[in-house]
Amino acid sequence: MTIGIENNLLRKLFENVYFLNGTAYAGKSTMVRLLAEKYEGICCGENYHDELMYLIDPEYQPNLSYFKTMSGWQEFISRTPEEYDAWYIGTGQEAAELEIIKLLQLCSTGKKIFVDTNISVNTLQEISDYNHVAIMLSPQRMSVDRFFDRPDADKQFIYRKIMEAPDPDRAMFNYRNCLERINSQEHYEEFANSGFFTHLRTEESTIEDTLEQLEKHFLLI
């Protein structure tokens, strides 16, 4: 038997939770950190659900379990864009369940919680509301071409594995195709047409202006 929780209960529990979703390189990680610092809240950065990964089982969470079942990192970086996209979507769906568990644990603190989330826009429409969700977008070329510009340990680890491939240029070309697939126009439009507030990162965007826009949207100021 699968035990569900009615959405009205989650909406009530998540009254102090502010969700940021969207495309890569749009500024989500920076914003949740700054918002949490400014409002003395809790920062749930990218992959904050990882501390619950001990709960997963390959039978029920095959995508999250992929790192345990794959033959090695060369398999990871050499998948086709179609395979990568299917895994990426499946991982997000499975991670969302862990996120909700973690958020339920944090809600009892009474603090504001700022979340860089995997929870889909469809689910967010059910468990939250307009002024608690923001979609952050970046142009596809920005999210793909600058993917490895960030100092994130996980992204730099993947970069090293690509450089260790028998043919690094071919491996990089394939991985960028994978990034293009998960940052496709189709996925972009799913976010852009979600009905939630959206912020598009451009070359002219500043951290200060983006932060202020989010504060106003979240009714924090």
Protein Blocks (a to p, Z undefined) as FASTA:
>chain_A
ZZdddfklmmmmmmmbccdeddehiommmmmmmmmmmnopacddehklmmmmmmpcfklm
mmlmmmmmpgbjklmmmpcfklmmmmmmmmmmmmmmmmmmmmmmmmmnopacddddfbdf
klmmmmmcfklcccddddfklmmmmmmmpmcfklmmmmmmmmmpmblmlmmmmmmmmmmm
mmgfklmmmmmmnopacddddfkbcfklmmmmmmmmnopZZ
